[in-house]
Amino acid sequence: MQAVIVTGLSGAGKTQAIICLEDMGYYCIDNMPPALIKNFIGLAMREKSRTERAAFVMDVRGGEFFSDIESCLADLRNMGVSYKLVFLEASDEALIRRFNETRRAHPLSGSFSTGIGIQKEREALEGIRGIADFIIDTSNMKSMRLREEIKQIFAGADEVAGFTVNIESFGFKNGIPLDADMVLDVRFIPNPYYVATLKKLTGNNKKVRQYVMKFPESKSFVKKVDELVNDMIPCFIREGKHHLNIAFGCTGGQHRSVAMANEFSEMFNAQGKRTIAEHRDI
């Protein structure tokens, strides 16, 4: 189990950081009371849970609960959980400007000015800042730059593993999926619909899939698309994209497209990719 704790000054970019981590495959919770993290981690570490990475935003919005953060970190260490603490900060001028632009009050300002609230928060967070693994100053950062910083810290093989390939089968007669990034037409493959024993089955049936995949053109297609997708994924990640929607289409969306979608789903899963398969027209 891997955990990321995001904390820091209000207005310094914690929301953007947690969005980036969510895109990278982390299970994310905002404004989490520190005392509850131990229970959540215990739940996530149960045998049937598939949650391997989690990220939490904890800050002064938690009020008196936030004071438990150091004991929370001690609990994580005792549980054998690997965690990183990220602290975001910015200059007073940058924070005041951001609060003015959003017309929101600082959580500690009360009836006083934003500047006083910021000063109170700096004092309250001084201890936790001292034990942070990473301190990021966002004074002159735009959202995209902060996301790049987060990705550089937690990227590498984990980032590729966090990339999701959504695979969908469909029938052209019912229209092309609107959310598809890639539409691949498999109507060049001989149609099982015209084989009497296969006509009433679908591509989820082993016999139909064997029929679809036995042709040389099918095998060549799989090899070339596999190479293309694997070449594209690092480029998509570099551009800040964390999922790819691939749609395989045949005439009715019952045989060839379903069999091909299942073929790629199993292949990408075997390669360690996060893959979700859906058959729209079955």
C-alpha positions as CSV (number, residue, x, y, z in Angstrom):
1,M,0.0,0.0,0.0
2,Q,1.3,3.4,-1.0
3,A,-0.1,6.7,0.4
4,V,0.4,10.3,-0.4
5,I,-0.5,13.0,2.1
6,V,-1.0,16.5,0.5
7,T,-1.1,19.4,2.9
8,G,0.0,23.0,3.0
9,L,-1.3,26.6,2.8
10,S,-4.9,27.3,1.7
11,G,-4.8,28.5,-1.9
12,A,-1.4,27.0,-2.7
13,G,-2.9,24.4,-5.1
14,K,-3.8,21.3,-3.1
15,T,-6.9,20.8,-5.3
16,Q,-4.9,20.7,-8.5
17,A,-2.4,18.3,-6.9
18,I,-5.1,15.8,-5.8
19,I,-6.7,16.0,-9.3
20,C,-3.3,15.1,-10.8
21,L,-2.9,12.2,-8.4
22,E,-6.4,10.9,-9.2
23,D,-5.6,11.0,-12.9
24,M,-2.5,8.9,-12.1
25,G,-4.6,6.2,-10.5
26,Y,-4.6,7.1,-6.9
27,Y,-7.8,6.7,-4.8
28,C,-8.2,10.3,-3.6
29,I,-10.0,11.8,-0.6
30,D,-10.1,15.6,0.1
31,N,-10.3,17.1,3.6
32,M,-9.8,13.8,5.3
33,P,-9.7,13.8,9.1
34,P,-6.2,12.3,10.0
35,A,-7.7,10.0,12.6
36,L,-9.8,8.2,10.0
37,I,-6.9,7.4,7.7
38,K,-5.8,4.4,9.8
39,N,-9.3,2.9,9.4
40,F,-9.4,3.6,5.6
41,I,-5.9,2.1,5.1
42,G,-6.9,-1.0,7.1
43,L,-10.0,-1.3,4.9
44,A,-8.1,-0.9,1.7
45,M,-5.4,-3.4,2.7
46,R,-8.0,-6.2,3.1
47,E,-7.5,-9.2,0.9
48,K,-10.3,-8.5,-1.6
49,S,-9.5,-4.7,-2.0
50,R,-7.8,-3.6,-5.2
51,T,-6.8,-0.2,-3.8
52,E,-3.0,-0.1,-3.8
53,R,-2.4,3.7,-3.9
54,A,-4.3,6.4,-2.0
55,A,-3.9,10.1,-1.7
56,F,-5.3,12.4,1.0
57,V,-5.6,16.1,1.4
58,M,-5.4,17.3,5.0
59,D,-5.2,20.9,6.1
60,V,-6.5,23.4,8.6
61,R,-10.1,23.0,7.3
62,G,-10.2,20.0,9.5
63,G,-10.1,22.3,12.6
64,E,-9.2,20.4,15.7
65,F,-9.0,17.1,13.8
66,F,-6.0,18.4,11.9
67,S,-3.8,18.3,15.1
68,D,-3.9,14.5,14.8
69,I,-1.8,14.4,11.7
70,E,1.6,13.5,13.3
71,S,0.1,10.6,15.2
72,C,-1.6,9.6,12.0
73,L,1.7,9.4,10.2
74,A,3.1,7.3,13.1
75,D,0.2,4.9,12.7
76,L,1.0,4.5,9.0
77,R,4.6,3.7,9.7
78,N,3.6,1.1,12.3
79,M,1.3,-0.5,9.7
80,G,4.1,-0.7,7.2
81,V,2.5,1.7,4.8
82,S,4.9,3.6,2.5
83,Y,3.9,7.2,2.4
84,K,5.1,10.6,1.1
85,L,4.2,14.0,2.6
86,V,3.8,16.8,0.1
87,F,3.7,20.4,1.4
88,L,2.4,23.2,-0.9
89,E,3.1,26.8,-0.2
90,A,3.2,30.2,-1.9
91,S,4.0,33.8,-1.1
92,D,1.6,36.0,0.8
93,E,1.1,38.2,-2.3
94,A,0.2,35.2,-4.5
95,L,-2.2,33.7,-1.9
96,I,-3.9,37.0,-1.3
97,R,-4.3,37.5,-5.0
98,R,-5.8,34.1,-5.4
99,F,-8.3,34.6,-2.6
100,N,-9.3,37.9,-4.1
101,E,-9.8,36.4,-7.6
102,T,-12.0,33.5,-6.2
103,R,-13.8,35.8,-3.7
104,R,-13.4,33.2,-1.0
105,A,-12.5,33.8,2.6
106,H,-9.4,32.3,4.1
107,P,-10.5,29.5,6.5
108,L,-8.6,31.1,9.4
109,S,-9.2,34.8,8.7
110,G,-12.6,35.0,10.5
111,S,-13.5,38.7,10.8
112,F,-9.9,39.7,10.1
113,S,-8.0,40.2,6.8
114,T,-6.8,37.4,4.5
115,G,-3.2,38.3,5.3
116,I,-3.8,37.6,9.0
117,G,-5.4,34.3,8.2
118,I,-2.4,33.3,6.1
119,Q,0.0,34.2,8.9
120,K,-2.0,32.1,11.4
121,E,-1.9,29.2,9.0
122,R,1.8,29.4,8.4
123,E,2.3,29.2,12.2
124,A,0.0,26.3,12.5
125,L,1.7,24.3,9.8
126,E,5.3,25.1,10.7
127,G,5.8,21.7,12.4
128,I,4.3,19.6,9.6
129,R,6.3,21.6,7.0
130,G,9.5,20.6,8.7
131,I,8.9,16.8,8.2
132,A,7.6,17.0,4.6
133,D,9.2,14.9,2.0
134,F,8.6,17.5,-0.7
135,I,8.0,21.2,-0.4
136,I,6.6,22.9,-3.6
137,D,6.4,26.7,-3.9
138,T,3.5,27.5,-6.3
139,S,3.9,31.3,-6.2
140,N,4.7,31.6,-9.9
141,M,3.2,28.3,-11.1
142,K,0.1,27.8,-13.3
143,S,-2.0,24.7,-12.8
144,M,-0.3,22.8,-15.5
145,R,3.2,23.4,-14.1
146,L,2.1,22.2,-10.7
147,R,0.7,19.0,-12.3
148,E,4.0,18.5,-14.0
149,E,5.8,18.8,-10.7
150,I,3.5,16.2,-9.1
151,K,4.0,13.9,-12.0
152,Q,7.8,14.2,-11.9
153,I,7.7,13.2,-8.2
154,F,5.4,10.2,-8.5
155,A,5.9,9.3,-12.2
156,G,8.1,6.6,-13.8
157,A,6.7,3.1,-14.0
158,D,3.9,4.0,-11.6
159,E,2.6,6.6,-14.0
160,V,2.5,4.2,-16.9
161,A,0.7,1.6,-14.7
162,G,-1.8,4.3,-13.8
163,F,-2.7,5.0,-17.4
164,T,-6.1,3.5,-18.3
165,V,-7.0,2.0,-21.6
166,N,-10.8,2.0,-22.2
167,I,-11.8,-0.5,-24.8
168,E,-15.2,-0.5,-26.4
169,S,-16.9,-2.6,-29.1
170,F,-19.7,-1.1,-31.2
171,G,-21.7,-1.5,-34.4
172,F,-21.4,1.1,-37.1
173,K,-25.1,0.8,-37.9
174,N,-25.8,2.3,-34.4
175,G,-23.3,5.1,-34.7
176,I,-19.7,5.8,-33.6
177,P,-19.1,6.3,-29.9
178,L,-18.7,10.0,-29.2
179,D,-16.0,9.6,-26.6
180,A,-13.7,7.5,-28.8
181,D,-10.1,8.7,-29.2
182,M,-9.3,6.0,-31.7
183,V,-11.9,4.3,-34.0
184,L,-10.7,1.0,-35.5
185,D,-12.8,-0.6,-38.2
186,V,-12.6,-4.4,-38.1
187,R,-15.1,-5.1,-40.9
188,F,-12.2,-6.3,-43.1
189,I,-12.3,-9.6,-41.1
190,P,-14.6,-12.3,-42.4
191,N,-18.0,-12.1,-40.7
192,P,-19.0,-14.9,-38.3
193,Y,-22.6,-13.8,-38.8
194,Y,-22.6,-15.8,-42.1
195,V,-21.5,-19.0,-40.4
196,A,-24.6,-20.8,-39.4
197,T,-23.2,-22.3,-36.2
198,L,-21.9,-18.8,-35.1
199,K,-24.6,-16.5,-36.2
200,K,-26.6,-16.4,-33.0
201,L,-23.6,-16.2,-30.8
202,T,-21.5,-13.1,-29.9
203,G,-17.8,-12.3,-29.7
204,N,-17.9,-13.3,-26.0
205,N,-18.2,-16.9,-27.2
206,K,-14.9,-18.8,-27.5
207,K,-15.8,-20.3,-30.9
208,V,-16.6,-16.9,-32.4
209,R,-13.3,-15.5,-31.0
210,Q,-11.3,-18.4,-32.4
211,Y,-12.9,-17.9,-35.8
212,V,-12.2,-14.1,-35.8
213,M,-8.6,-14.5,-34.7
214,K,-7.6,-17.4,-37.0
215,F,-7.1,-15.2,-40.1
216,P,-3.7,-13.9,-40.9
217,E,-5.1,-10.3,-41.3
218,S,-6.5,-10.5,-37.8
219,K,-3.1,-11.5,-36.3
220,S,-1.3,-8.8,-38.3
221,F,-3.9,-6.2,-37.2
222,V,-3.4,-7.1,-33.5
223,K,0.4,-6.9,-33.7
224,K,0.4,-3.5,-35.5
225,V,-2.2,-1.9,-33.2
226,D,-0.4,-3.2,-30.1
227,E,2.8,-1.5,-31.3
228,L,0.9,1.7,-32.1
229,V,-0.8,2.0,-28.7
230,N,2.3,1.2,-26.7
231,D,4.2,3.8,-28.7
232,M,1.5,6.4,-28.1
233,I,0.9,6.0,-24.3
234,P,4.2,7.7,-23.2
235,C,3.4,10.6,-25.5
236,F,-0.1,10.9,-24.1
237,I,1.3,10.9,-20.6
238,R,3.8,13.6,-21.5
239,E,0.9,15.8,-22.7
240,G,-1.1,15.3,-19.4
241,K,-3.5,12.6,-20.7
242,H,-4.1,9.7,-18.4
243,H,-6.6,7.5,-20.4
244,L,-7.1,6.4,-24.0
245,N,-10.5,5.4,-25.4
246,I,-10.2,2.8,-28.2
247,A,-13.4,1.7,-30.1
248,F,-13.5,-1.4,-32.3
249,G,-16.3,-1.4,-34.7
250,C,-18.0,-3.9,-37.0
251,T,-21.4,-3.9,-38.7
252,G,-23.7,-4.8,-35.8
253,G,-21.3,-4.8,-32.8
254,Q,-22.0,-8.4,-32.0
255,H,-19.2,-10.6,-33.4
256,R,-15.9,-9.2,-34.8
257,S,-15.7,-6.0,-32.7
258,V,-16.5,-7.8,-29.5
259,A,-14.0,-10.6,-30.1
260,M,-11.3,-8.0,-31.0
261,A,-12.1,-5.9,-28.0
262,N,-11.8,-8.9,-25.7
263,E,-8.5,-9.9,-27.4
264,F,-6.9,-6.5,-26.7
265,S,-8.4,-6.3,-23.2
266,E,-6.7,-9.5,-22.2
267,M,-3.5,-8.6,-24.0
268,F,-3.2,-5.2,-22.3
269,N,-4.1,-6.6,-18.9
270,A,-1.3,-9.2,-19.4
271,Q,1.1,-6.3,-20.1
272,G,0.2,-4.7,-16.8
273,K,-2.0,-1.9,-18.1
274,R,-5.2,-0.8,-16.4
275,T,-7.9,-1.8,-18.9
276,I,-11.7,-1.5,-18.9
277,A,-13.7,-3.2,-21.6
278,E,-17.3,-2.5,-22.6
279,H,-19.5,-3.9,-25.3
280,R,-22.0,-1.2,-26.2
281,D,-24.3,-3.0,-28.6
282,I,-24.7,-6.4,-26.9
